[in-house]
Amino acid sequence: MKASDPFMDNFIFHNPTKLIFGKGQLDQLKTEVAKYGKRVLLVYGGGSIKRTGLYDQVLERLKAINAEVYELSGVEPNPRLTTVKKGVALCNEHAIDFLLAVGGGSVIDCTKAIAVGAKFDGDPWAFITRQETAKDALPFGTVLTLAATGSEMNPNSVITNWETHEKYGWSCPFSYPAFSILDPSFTFSVPKNQTIYGMVDMMAHVFEHYFHPAEHTPLQDRLCESILLTVIEAAPKLVHDLETMSFAKRFSIAVQWL
């Protein structure tokens, strides 16, 4: 198709992330992590994965492959540059081979920045703000606990610098997860209000694509409409019963196409 074609812009599509979807798929963690080495940095948020038992399940699988596990906990909503730097320091101190994000979009966004920062000679803020170009990253994977942003299937990340009061979205070719494990049952313990926030967040991201200024994109528009219809059908039933697996599956898989 010629670049001057008024009906579609030229593009390249590439997504190297392996999606491992469905109940009981956490067992795949052993095979996937073992490909990359023994020293693993486990990244998570405020501790909800410990209350739900997911933390113990993850450690059990990592210990089964004799992984040496280090931890970075306390990742904030809207992850901060200071937390990214803590993670980079841990990677350097312990010669980390692989990072594993267990959580929602904020944890995954932070892990992306750590993975790239660990291979970057300088302040991570430089590649986040695109002042400098990242050349490499440590491999990382995700175990999703909240379906909302689609960060588990894309290279995008948003990091906040509290010192300068700036917040930047960024991405690079090296910030795709190697794999993402999505077991919808891991979302059952998310409070109802957080589940609703995730639904609204996801729909907002779809609208960003739907109202993109590019013209003559009927296929892309129909894909957006399909995602929205799936959420509209599943959301009320899921909110009524957060442990309805069939609707949790529909909602969770819809997020992957953001």
N, C-alpha and C positions, 0 to 999 in steps of 0.2 A: 504494500500500500504506500503510495507516495506521501511524502511529508505534507504536501499541500492539500491533501484530501480534506474537505471541510466536514466530513462526517465522523472522523475519528483521528485522534492524535496517535503518533507512533509511541510504542511503549515496549518495555521488557518486563516480563513477569518471572519472578524466581522466588520460591519459598522452600528453603532446605529443612524446615522444622518438621520432625516426625510427630504426628499426633497419635497418641495412644489413648483411645477413648473407651469408657465403659466401666461397669462395676467390677472390682477385683483386679484392675489392671496395675495396681501398685506393685505387684510382684515383678512386673517388667523392669522395675527400677534397678534390680541387681544386674541384669544383662546390659542395660544401657549405660550405667555408670562405670561398670567394669571395663568398658572399652577405652576409658580415658586415664585411668590411674587410680592410685590408692588414697591420695590426700584430697579430702573433700571439705569444702567450706559450705556449711549449711546456713542458709540465710532465711530469716523469718521475722515476723512482726512482734506483736505485743504479748504473745504467749497463748493465744486461743488454741493453737495446734496441740499444746500440752493438755489443755482441759478436755479436748475432744478425743485424745488418744492417738491422733495422727502422728504426732512427734515420735512416740514410741514405735509406731508401725514403720516409720521411715528409718529410724535408727536400727531397728531389727533387720531390715533389708540391707542396710549399709554394712552392718557388722557381719552379715552372712558372706560378704565378699571381702572381709578383713580390711575394710576401709578405715583410714585414720581420719576421724571426723573432728573438725573445728567448727565453731559456731559464731555467727553474728546475729544477735537478736535485737529486738527493739526498733526495727525499721518503721519509720513514721508514715502515716498517710501523707502524700506529697513528700516523698523521700528527700532528705537534705544532703547537700554536698558533703557536710561533715561526716555523715554516716557512710557515704561512698568512700571517703578517704580512710575511714576506719577499716572498711572491708579490704581496700587495696593494701593497707599496711599488713593485715592478717595474711593475705595472699603471698606477699613478699617474705614475711617472717617465716611462714611455714611451708614455703615452696608448694603452694596449692596446685593440684592438677585439674580440679573440676569444681564448679560451683553448683549448688542445688538450691533453687528458690522454692520455698513452700509457703504459699499464701496467695494473695490477690495481686492486682495490678501494681500497687506501690512496691511490694516486695520484689516483683519481677523487674520493674523499672530500675530499682536500685541495683539489683544483681547484674543487669546489663551494663550499667556504668562501672561497677566494680570489675567485671570481667574484662572490659576494654581498658580500664584504668590500670589494671595489673600489668598490662603489656605496653603501657604508654609512658614515655620518659618525660614526665612533667606533671603539672597540675591538671586533674581531670576536667576542670572547668574550661580548659582551653579547647578540648575536643567537643565538649557539650555545647559551647557557644560557637563552634565552628571556626575559631581562630586558628586552630591547627587540625591536622587530619590524622585520625587513628589508623594504625597500620595492621593491627592484629588484636586478638582477644583470647582469653582463656575460654575453653568450652564450658557451657553451662546448660542445665536443664531445669524444668519447672514441674511442680506438682500444684495444680490449681485448687484453691479453696473458695473462690468467689468469681462467678462469671459476670463480667462487666465491661472490661476495656478491650479484650482481645490481645493484650500484651504478650500472652503465652504463644501467639502464632505470628508475631511480627517483630521487626527490629526496633520499634519505636520506644522511646523512654522520655519521661519528664522529670527533671531534677530541679530542686529549689536551692538557691544560695541565700541563706538568711542574712549573711553579712552585707550583701549588696542589695537585698530585697528584689532579687531577680528570679524568674522561673523560666526555664528553657525546655522546649521539646527538641529532641535530637534523634538521630539514628545513624547507623553506618552499616556497611556490608557484613560486619563481624558481630553484630548485636542480635542475631537471630538465635533463639534457643536451639540446641541440638535436638531436643525432644521435649514434649509436654505431655504429662499424664493428666488426663481429665476424667476422674471418676465422679459422676454427678452426686453420689452419696456423700462426698466430702463437703458439699454445699448445704447439707441438711441442718447442720448446727449453726449456720449463719442466722443471726436474729432477723425477724421479719422486716424490720425497718431497713436494715442493711441490704437485704435481698431486693427490696423495692428500689433503694438508691441505685443498686447495680443495674436494675432493669431500665431505669430512667437514663442512667449513664450510657448504657449500651445503645439505647434508641437515639440519644444525642449524637453519638459517634456515627450512627447510620445516616442521620440527617446531614452531617458534615459532608458525607460523600454524595448524598442525594442532591443537595443544593450547590454542588461544585459548579463553577462557572463554565466548565466544558460543555459544549453543545452536542446534540445528536449522539447521545449515548444510551439508546433504548435498552440494550442488554444490561448494562450496569444499573440503570434505573430499576429494571424489573428485579434484579438481584436484591437491591435495597428494599424494594417493596415486599419481596418474599420474606426477608429477614424480619421486617416490621410486622407482617401479618402473623408470622410464627410466634413472635413475642406477644402480640396482642391476644392470640388464642391461648397461649400457655400461661401467661403471667397471672391472670385472675385465679386460675385453678391452683397454680403453684403457691400463691400467697395464701390461699385458703388452707392448703395442706403442704407445708414445705418438704414433706417426705414422699410426695407423689413422684415416683421414679420416672414414669413415662413422660411427664411434663418437665421434670428436671432435665431429662435427656434432651428434649426438644429445645429448651431454652439454652442449655449449655452448648449444644452444637451450633446453634444460631450465632453465638458470639464469635465463633471461630472464623467467620467469613467477613469480619469487619475490615 
